[in-house]
């Protein structure tokens, strides 16, 4: 079996504060270093309805109301975070060898939530991460080149966008 090395993860959360917010949706794509997809994973996390109503407010959620509404609507189908973590750990053990590099856009923020809500998964991850945002900062500010991807704010769509974005940046290295 082909083993992946990059674990592309995107989390949709009630907000950005790991102390107050919770993970709502998890998606992962396992790739090799050439960004070839090996497997994918998706899960919905069940979150307390009162927390959702309290935290999913403000300008961001008003601007992205269709994403907010879809995330809220699917909540009833969700599973406890412990169950989602176990399924994700199974996905990782099936597709990865010893080194698992977390990858994504602003992945440091997702890592904070992983540390808090999925500690077993966090222990399996390498301390180094592949953050596409670093490429974005350099290309936009130094080279004045911008990759435009849709902002759906749905986990799997966001991962696919991040992988395509990194592929675009890499075309400049040839």
SULZI-V877349 format. One line per field, one symbol per residue. psi: psi as a letter, one per 20 degrees, with the letter a starting at -180 (. if undefined). A space follows every 50 residues. Layout:
psi->???
This chain:
psi->ppprhpnoqpppriajohhhrqphqpqqppraijkppgrqqqqpppqphh gghhhmragghghlhhgggggghihhirqqhhgggghhhggghhiqbhpo ppqaplhhghhghgggimhgghhiqqhqqoohhgggggghhhilppppqq mhlpggghgghgghgghghhhii.
